[in-house]
Amino acid sequence: MKRIHVVFIVVLGLLLVASAGWGALSLYANDSKVPEDVTAGGIQLGGMEIDEAADLLTHYADSWEKQQIVVLANEALDSTDSREWTLKELGYHVDANSAIAALKKLEKGSLIDRTRYRHSFEKTLSINYSSDTEVFDDAVKKEWGWIDTSAPTNATRVITANDRVVYTPSTNAYRIDLTSLHNQVDPWIKEAQSSASVLAADLAALSTRGFHLPLPISIVEPEVTLEKLKAEGIDRMIMSFTTDFASSAEGRAYNVTSTAKALNDVELAPDEVFSYGKIVAATEKKYGYREAPVIQNGKLVPGIGGGICQVSSTLYNAIIRAGLDIVERRNHSLPVSYLPIGQDATFASGAIDFRFRNTTGKHLIIRTVVEDRKLTVKLFGTMPDNVRYDIESVTTSTIEPTIRETVSDTLPPGGRLITQQGKQGYVVETYRTLVRDGKVVSRERLSKDKYNAQPTLVSVGKGTETKGKLGPGASNDAEQAPIIEDGVGAQAPSA
């Protein structure tokens, strides 16, 4: 009996211990509170009722998305309108569902499952923040997208009919600077995320929290601003020179006019070298040249492009009076009627060019006007008002014409007939004098030119004794340049 009693006492004790263990296990598994030291996104949840903690996270996410961003239109737009959005409207979202689900799972499953789950419950739960920049950008553009439709306009420069240089300022365009907008908002958003535990303590205050900022606007400047355009130095008309072609036939007048059109509005950068050959080529391509007298081997003969040298010569006179440097220039082999000797500039395709350098230090614009059979070349740029250049040509010697005799079948023996009266040739030196404030500063020789004499042509009858003498200082045919001056086309072969 004594042994049976002992066994009973032991069994009863074991039953009592087991009963107490299951009770403690049941209490642990059915605990309605969140395990200690548990946080979700920095929010302290440990020790809170599970439902209370889940509600807190739900209300936190809702309140966080209700925070506001207020954008005030930039002062540059002369506008004070503003627009406010909630974070949710701008594409920002908070997802606490996984943390809430984890909390709710503490109440689900068997006693053993709940025990095991609570025992291994994560101390740190995640709250996921997300954003959609396209939603943000679209919202801003919908409000102020008209700003991006503007376009910058370049400053302009116009030379009027009365030779005034008129400038029109440029205008800027504006663009919404979305990158700058995000750069300002993003740190505030990150601060709101990192301060979650503080914010969750006052959900009412969280939902009214906001961030105010001006609408960032970037300026789009035009390619050509007024300052940049004026810096080119086209201040005024610095020189003008006119020649007359009233006596020219239609073909020559057409050539002069067409070449002047091609030359009009040519602009040279500082130190740029101008080539007249390019103007002739451009004229030939765009307008074509007509038949007019040209100079070949010291004679006026029919050709194509006659008259083009009146344009180069008129330009030459404007250039030397503006003080620019001449790179390449030759006089005609014969004097021209529209300019003093020593002050012309010929051209021959592939043989002679007229070139000068823009030494004004600023840009230079060439303008041409053809009116009433007069050609005017105008230069616009920079030149001191107290400076002028005087041009003087001096004949240093003359060249007497030769006498050329040819036998004529129509003249009697001993008969002589002058068919062309000869003309003198000249050697000319041209000087340029720099005058500043009315005082001579320097004088330089620009050129020394030779104009060939034109021979006297005489027809004689058969049997007539010919003189066959050359006039003093005259040149023979071999000295004549075998080129076509004042025209275009292939050059004549050398004699």
Residue pairs with C-beta under 8 A, 6 or more apart in sequence:
25 111
25 115
26 111
28 115
28 118
29 111
29 112
29 114
29 115
29 118
30 111
30 114
31 106
31 118
32 49
32 50
32 51
32 107
33 47
33 48
33 49
33 50
34 45
34 46
34 47
34 48
34 49
34 50
34 53
34 103
34 106
35 46
35 118
35 121
35 123
36 46
36 47
37 46
37 123
38 45
38 46
38 121
38 122
38 123
38 124
38 125
39 45
39 46
39 123
39 124
39 125
39 197
40 53
40 57
40 96
40 99
40 124
40 125
40 126
40 127
41 96
41 99
41 125
41 126
41 127
41 193
41 196
42 194
42 195
42 196
42 197
43 56
43 57
43 60
43 127
43 196
43 197
43 200
44 197
45 53
45 56
45 57
45 103
45 125
48 56
50 103
50 104
50 106
50 107
53 103
54 100
54 103
54 104
56 200
56 203
57 96
57 99
57 100
57 103
57 127
58 96
58 100
59 203
60 94
60 96
60 127
60 196
60 199
60 200
60 203
60 206
61 94
61 95
61 96
61 127
62 207
63 199
63 203
63 204
63 206
63 207
64 87
64 94
64 192
64 199
64 206
65 86
65 87
65 88
65 92
65 93
65 94
66 86
66 87
66 88
66 206
66 207
66 208
67 86
67 87
67 192
67 206
67 207
67 209
67 210
67 211
68 84
68 85
68 86
68 87
68 208
68 209
68 210
68 211
69 84
69 85
69 87
69 90
69 185
69 210
69 211
69 213
70 82
70 83
70 84
70 210
70 211
70 212
70 213
71 82
71 83
71 84
71 140
71 143
71 181
71 213
71 214
71 215
72 80
72 81
72 82
72 212
72 213
72 214
72 215
73 79
73 80
73 81
73 82
73 144
73 214
73 215
74 214
74 215
74 216
74 217
75 214
76 174
76 217
76 219
77 147
77 174
77 215
77 217
83 143
84 210
85 139
87 189
89 135
89 139
90 131
90 135
90 136
90 139
91 131
91 132
91 133
91 134
91 135
91 136
92 129
92 130
92 131
92 189
93 129
93 130
93 131
94 127
94 128
94 129
95 127
95 128
95 129
95 130
96 127
96 128
98 125
98 126
98 128
99 125
99 126
99 127
102 121
102 122
102 125
103 125
105 117
106 114
106 117
106 118
106 121
107 114
108 114
109 117
127 196
129 189
129 193
131 189
133 182
136 182
136 185
137 178
140 176
140 178
140 181
140 215
141 148
141 176
144 176
144 215
145 176
147 174
147 175
147 176
147 217
148 174
148 175
148 176
150 173
150 174
151 173
152 170
152 171
152 172
152 173
152 220
152 221
152 222
152 223
153 170
153 171
153 222
154 170
154 222
154 223
154 224
154 225
155 167
155 168
155 169
155 170
155 222
155 224
155 225
155 226
155 228
155 229
156 167
156 168
156 229
157 165
157 166
157 167
157 168
157 229
157 234
158 165
158 166
158 167
158 168
159 165
159 166
159 234
159 365
159 367
159 380
160 166
163 236
163 237
163 240
163 378
163 380
165 234
165 235
165 236
165 237
165 380
167 226
167 229
167 230
168 226
169 226
170 221
170 222
170 224
170 225
170 226
171 222
172 219
172 220
172 221
172 222
173 219
173 220
173 222
174 217
174 218
174 219
174 220
175 217
175 218
175 220
176 215
176 216
176 217
176 218
177 216
177 217
177 218
178 216
180 216
180 218
181 213
181 215
181 216
184 213
184 216
185 211
185 213
188 211
192 199
192 209
199 205
199 206
199 209
200 206
232 362
232 363
233 360
233 361
233 362
233 363
233 381
233 382
234 362
234 363
234 365
234 380
234 381
234 382
235 380
235 381
235 382
236 380
237 378
237 379
237 380
238 322
238 360
238 379
238 380
238 381
238 382
238 383
239 318
239 319
239 321
239 322
239 378
239 379
239 383
240 318
240 376
240 377
240 378
240 379
241 314
241 315
241 317
241 318
241 321
241 376
241 377
242 314
242 374
242 375
242 376
242 377
243 310
243 313
243 314
243 317
243 338
243 339
243 374
243 375
244 338
244 373
244 374
244 375
245 252
245 253
245 256
245 307
245 310
245 338
245 373
245 374
245 375
246 372
246 373
246 374
247 337
248 256
248 292
248 307
248 373
249 292
250 290
251 290
251 291
251 292
251 306
251 307
252 292
252 293
252 306
252 307
253 307
253 373
254 290
254 307
255 289
255 290
255 292
255 305
255 306
255 307
255 308
256 307
256 308
256 310
256 311
256 370
256 375
257 370
258 283
258 286
258 287
258 288
258 289
259 279
259 280
259 283
259 307
259 308
259 311
260 311
260 368
260 369
260 370
260 375
260 377
261 283
261 287
261 368
261 370
262 279
262 282
262 283
262 286
262 287
263 279
263 311
263 315
263 366
263 368
263 377
264 366
264 367
264 368
265 365
265 366
265 367
266 274
266 279
266 365
266 366
267 363
267 364
267 365
267 366
268 274
268 358
268 363
268 364
268 365
268 366
269 358
269 363
270 358
270 360
270 361
270 362
270 363
271 357
271 358
271 359
272 357
272 358
273 327
273 355
273 356
273 357
273 358
274 355
274 356
274 357
274 358
275 353
275 354
275 355
276 312
276 315
276 345
276 347
276 353
276 354
276 355
277 347
277 349
277 353
279 311
280 305
280 308
280 347
280 349
280 488
283 289
283 308
284 305
284 488
289 304
289 305
289 308
289 487
289 488
290 304
290 305
291 302
291 303
291 304
291 306
292 303
292 304
292 305
292 306
292 307
292 487
293 300
293 301
293 302
293 303
293 306
293 486
294 300
294 301
294 302
294 303
294 304
294 305
294 306
294 484
294 485
294 486
294 487
295 301
295 332
295 333
295 334
295 346
295 484
295 485
295 486
295 487
296 303
296 483
296 484
296 485
296 492
297 477
297 480
297 481
297 482
297 492
297 495
298 333
298 334
298 452
298 454
298 480
298 481
300 334
303 484
303 486
303 487
303 489
304 487
304 488
304 489
305 486
305 487
305 488
305 489
306 486
306 487
307 486
308 347
308 486
308 487
308 488
309 332
309 336
309 344
309 345
309 346
309 347
309 485
309 486
310 336
310 338
310 375
311 368
311 375
311 377
312 345
312 346
312 347
312 354
313 336
313 338
313 339
313 343
313 344
313 345
313 346
314 375
314 376
314 377
315 345
315 354
315 366
315 377
316 326
316 329
316 343
316 344
316 345
316 354
316 356
317 339
317 343
317 377
317 391
318 377
318 378
318 379
319 326
319 356
319 379
320 326
320 343
320 389
320 391
320 432
320 446
321 388
321 389
321 391
322 360
322 379
322 381
322 383
322 389
323 359
323 383
323 387
323 389
323 432
323 434
324 356
324 357
324 358
324 359
324 360
325 356
325 357
325 359
326 355
326 356
326 446
327 355
327 356
327 357
328 352
328 353
328 354
328 355
329 345
329 354
329 355
329 356
329 447
330 345
330 346
330 352
330 449
331 341
331 342
331 344
331 345
331 346
331 428
331 447
331 449
331 450
331 451
332 344
332 346
332 451
332 485
332 486
333 346
333 451
333 452
333 480
333 481
333 485
334 451
334 452
334 454
335 341
335 344
335 426
335 451
336 344
340 393
341 393
341 395
341 426
341 428
341 449
341 451
342 393
342 394
342 428
342 429
342 430
342 447
342 449
343 391
343 393
343 430
345 354
346 352
346 354
346 485
346 486
347 353
347 354
347 485
347 486
348 483
348 484
348 485
348 487
348 491
349 484
349 487
349 488
349 489
349 490
349 491
350 491
351 483
351 491
352 483
352 485
358 364
360 381
360 382
360 383
361 382
362 381
362 382
363 381
364 379
364 380
364 381
365 379
365 380
365 381
366 377
366 378
366 379
366 380
367 377
367 378
367 379
367 380
368 375
368 376
368 377
368 378
369 375
369 376
369 378
370 376
384 436
386 436
386 437
387 434
387 435
387 436
388 435
389 432
389 433
389 434
389 435
390 432
390 433
390 435
391 430
391 431
391 432
391 433
391 446
392 430
392 431
392 433
393 428
393 429
393 430
393 431
394 428
394 429
394 430
394 431
395 426
395 427
395 428
396 427
396 428
396 429
396 448
397 426
397 427
397 473
398 424
398 425
398 426
398 427
398 473
399 424
399 425
399 426
399 427
399 450
399 451
399 452
399 453
399 473
399 474
399 475
400 422
400 424
400 425
400 453
400 471
400 472
400 473
400 474
401 422
401 423
401 424
401 425
401 453
401 454
401 455
401 456
401 471
401 474
402 422
402 453
402 455
402 456
402 470
402 471
402 474
402 475
402 476
403 422
403 455
403 456
403 458
403 467
403 469
403 470
403 471
404 455
404 456
404 457
404 458
405 458
405 459
405 460
405 466
405 467
405 468
406 457
406 458
406 459
406 460
407 459
407 460
407 461
407 462
407 464
408 415
408 417
408 459
408 460
408 461
409 462
411 417
411 459
411 460
411 461
411 462
411 464
412 461
413 461
413 462
413 463
413 464
414 461
414 463
414 464
415 460
415 461
415 464
416 458
416 459
416 460
416 461
416 464
417 458
417 459
417 460
418 456
418 457
418 458
419 457
419 458
419 459
420 454
420 455
420 456
420 457
421 456
422 453
422 454
422 455
422 456
422 457
422 471
423 453
423 454
424 453
425 450
425 451
425 452
425 453
425 454
425 473
425 474
425 475
426 449
426 450
426 451
427 448
427 449
427 450
427 451
428 447
428 448
428 449
428 450
428 451
429 445
429 447
429 448
429 449
430 445
430 446
430 447
430 448
430 449
431 443
431 444
431 445
431 446
432 443
432 444
432 446
433 440
433 442
433 443
434 440
434 441
434 442
434 443
434 444
435 441
452 475
452 479
452 480
453 471
453 473
453 474
453 475
455 474
460 466
470 476
477 495
478 495
480 495
482 491
482 492
482 493
482 494
482 495
483 491
483 492
484 490
484 491
484 492
